[in-house]
Amino acid sequence: MAYKKSGETRGRILEAAASLFEERGYYDTSMGDIAREAGIGRASVYYHFEDKERVARALFDSITEQLHAAAARALGEDGDVLLKTLIDYLLLFKHIALNKATQAVYYDLVHFADYDKVNIERLKNSYFRDAKRLAAAYGGSIDDKHLVASILTSDAFAKALFKGILKGSLDFSLEEAMDYFCRHVILCEIRIPEAEYQAKLAEAFRICEGILIE
């Protein structure tokens, strides 16, 4: 019972943080604000999280897990690899890069270029787990060295692209941004027939419209 109550309190903290980060932004929200929004004492917040950054990272991880689960439910782990890759990226951009509740972590606190080998290995087995399968499906291959290069550069490319949209210096819709990213990152590495790419991209948008993230 105590474990369940502790889990419920943690959930309330993350819900409160998500609401405040979206309304005020990460940097203008304090731990005291989160405690008040959650309806609990500051000590309870600090019991679960050492500081605000830990709260933000936990919220980021929670939403990311939901996105992975949603993509898996939509197609299954062994579904069409190109469509699954497009859905993964589209959900990431829509619910992480353009989400005010997660922007501080995405843009300011997570930098793949700063990761050590252990964390790069974790990314190869999680976010980028389908990269080699996607290349093989279209007659290509990616060795570990080039996969790491892709991880580092695609992260920087996506952040620059979407930060430009948020700052108003780039007048792109989500559809235009997704297409630009794919053509300069995914299609740059793998030769996918144009008609197939266009059809799969349209299908990815259609499927993602029906995916709701709480």
C-alpha positions, -999 to 999 in steps of 0.1 A, spaced: 0 0 0 28 24 9 45 16 -24 13 24 -43 9 56 -25 45 66 -32 39 59 -69 8 80 -69 26 109 -53 54 107 -79 28 107 -106 11 138 -92 45 155 -91 51 147 -127 16 159 -137 21 191 -118 55 197 -134 42 190 -169 14 216 -164 37 242 -150 65 237 -175 39 241 -203 23 272 -188 54 290 -174 83 272 -188 110 251 -171 132 280 -160 103 300 -144 90 271 -124 104 263 -89 102 232 -68 78 251 -45 55 258 -74 55 221 -83 46 212 -47 17 236 -46 4 225 -80 6 189 -68 -11 197 -35 17 183 -14 45 196 8 79 206 -6 95 178 15 74 152 -4 87 165 -37 123 164 -25 117 129 -11 111 117 -47 134 141 -66 167 157 -56 160 188 -77 140 203 -105 162 189 -132 156 154 -119 118 161 -121 121 174 -157 142 144 -167 118 120 -152 89 137 -170 109 135 -203 116 98 -197 80 91 -189 67 107 -221 94 90 -242 84 56 -228 48 64 -238 59 73 -273 79 40 -277 49 20 -264 25 39 -287 47 32 -318 50 -5 -308 12 -8 -304 6 9 -338 28 -15 -358 42 -41 -335 80 -47 -330 83 -65 -364 61 -41 -384 72 -22 -415 106 -8 -405 104 24 -426 69 32 -414 79 25 -378 110 47 -381 89 76 -395 63 72 -367 91 71 -340 105 104 -353 72 120 -359 61 113 -323 94 125 -310 91 158 -328 54 163 -320 54 154 -284 90 162 -273 106 188 -295 74 209 -298 61 202 -263 67 230 -239 67 205 -210 98 188 -224 116 214 -243 142 223 -216 153 187 -214 153 181 -251 172 213 -261 193 222 -230 198 191 -209 203 162 -233 232 163 -258 242 131 -275 275 146 -285 285 147 -248 276 111 -241 302 85 -232 304 51 -249 281 35 -224 253 60 -231 259 58 -269 256 20 -266 223 25 -248 210 47 -276 221 21 -302 199 -4 -285 169 19 -278 162 50 -300 183 37 -329 176 0 -326 160 -2 -360 187 17 -379 206 -13 -392 174 -32 -401 161 -2 -420 193 0 -440 193 -37 -448 156 -35 -460 168 -12 -488 200 -30 -498 223 -10 -476 243 -15 -444 255 6 -415 285 -4 -394 288 7 -358 311 36 -365 287 52 -390 257 44 -367 274 64 -339 280 93 -364 244 92 -374 233 93 -338 254 123 -330 246 143 -362 209 135 -364 204 147 -328 221 180 -336 203 184 -369 168 178 -354 174 202 -325 187 230 -348 157 225 -371 130 226 -345 146 253 -324 145 275 -355 108 268 -358 102 276 -322 122 309 -324 103 319 -355 134 321 -377 121 291 -398 86 291 -411 80 254 -414 49 234 -405 54 200 -388 49 183 -421 75 204 -438 100 199 -409 95 162 -409 100 159 -446 131 182 -445 146 160 -417 139 128 -435 154 140 -468 186 152 -451 191 125 -425 172 93 -434 171 95 -472 206 108 -473 219 75 -459 194 51 -475 181 50 -510 143 47 -506 121 51 -538 104 85 -537 69 71 -542 73 46 -514 87 73 -491 59 97 -498 32 70 -492 48 59 -460 52 94 -447 16 102 -453 6 69 -436 28 78 -406 10 112 -402 -23 94 -404 -14 68 -378 1 95 -354 -31 115 -356 -49 87 -338 -22 83 -311 -29 102 -279 -2 109 -253 -15 118 -218 
